[in-house]
């Protein structure tokens, strides 16, 4: 799955936190903005309540179930800037992608 396909799928399933903005920063692969204020998902960059930094390959491993989110965080593969509670809530939102 490409980042553009991921953003489109997230938009389709409404993978946002109501009233919050969360940015997924994939480094040189770019970003995905989950805008819970406007209820949209885009590949825009900008300020967010929470920024999650993770390499695209590590994100793919998490999506495939090969890498646990907590393990990724504890080993430094996943970094959270801003409101940590948004990152914790995001796990439930992202489970929608598996369905």
C-alpha positions in Angstrom: 0.0 0.0 0.0 1.3 3.4 -0.9 1.0 6.5 1.4 -1.6 7.9 -0.9 -3.6 4.7 -0.8 -3.3 4.7 3.0 -4.5 8.3 3.3 -7.5 7.5 1.0 -8.4 4.4 3.1 -8.1 6.3 6.3 -10.4 9.0 4.9 -12.9 6.3 3.8 -13.1 4.7 7.3 -13.1 8.0 9.1 -9.8 7.3 10.9 -9.7 10.6 12.9 -10.0 11.6 16.6 -13.0 14.0 17.0 -11.8 17.5 17.6 -8.1 16.6 17.4 -5.4 16.8 14.8 -2.8 14.0 14.5 0.1 14.0 12.0 1.8 10.8 10.9 5.3 11.8 9.9 7.0 9.2 7.7 10.2 11.2 7.3 11.3 11.3 3.7 8.0 9.6 2.7 6.0 12.6 3.8 3.1 13.0 6.1 -0.6 12.2 6.6 -2.8 14.6 8.6 -5.7 13.2 10.5 -7.9 16.2 11.0 -10.6 15.5 13.5 -11.8 19.1 13.4 -12.6 19.0 9.7 -13.2 15.2 9.6 -10.7 14.7 6.8 -7.5 12.8 6.1 -5.0 14.3 3.7 -1.3 14.3 2.8 -1.0 17.9 4.0 1.6 19.0 6.5 1.1 21.4 9.2 0.7 21.9 13.0 -1.0 19.1 14.9 -2.0 18.4 18.5 0.1 15.2 18.2 2.8 14.1 15.8 3.7 10.5 15.4 7.1 10.0 13.8 7.8 6.5 12.3 9.7 5.2 9.3 7.4 4.0 6.5 8.9 0.4 6.7 8.2 0.3 10.4 4.6 1.6 9.8 4.1 -1.2 7.2 5.4 -3.8 9.7 2.9 -2.5 12.3 0.1 -2.6 9.8 1.0 -6.2 8.9 1.1 -7.2 12.6 4.8 -7.9 12.5 5.6 -5.0 14.9 3.7 -4.1 18.0 3.0 -0.4 18.5 4.3 -0.5 22.1 7.4 -2.3 21.1 8.0 0.2 18.4 7.6 3.1 20.9 9.9 1.4 23.5 12.6 0.8 21.0 12.5 4.3 19.6 11.1 3.3 16.2 7.9 5.3 16.9 8.2 8.7 18.5 5.3 10.8 19.8 5.4 14.6 20.1 2.6 16.5 21.7 -0.5 15.0 23.4 0.3 11.4 24.2 -3.3 10.6 25.0 -4.1 11.2 21.3 -1.5 8.6 20.3 -3.1 6.1 22.7 -6.6 6.7 21.3 -5.3 6.4 17.8 -4.7 2.7 18.2 -8.5 2.1 18.3 -9.0 4.3 15.4 -6.4 2.6 13.3 -8.0 -0.8 14.0 -10.7 0.3 11.6 -8.2 -0.1 8.8 -8.0 -3.8 9.4 -11.7 -4.3 8.9 
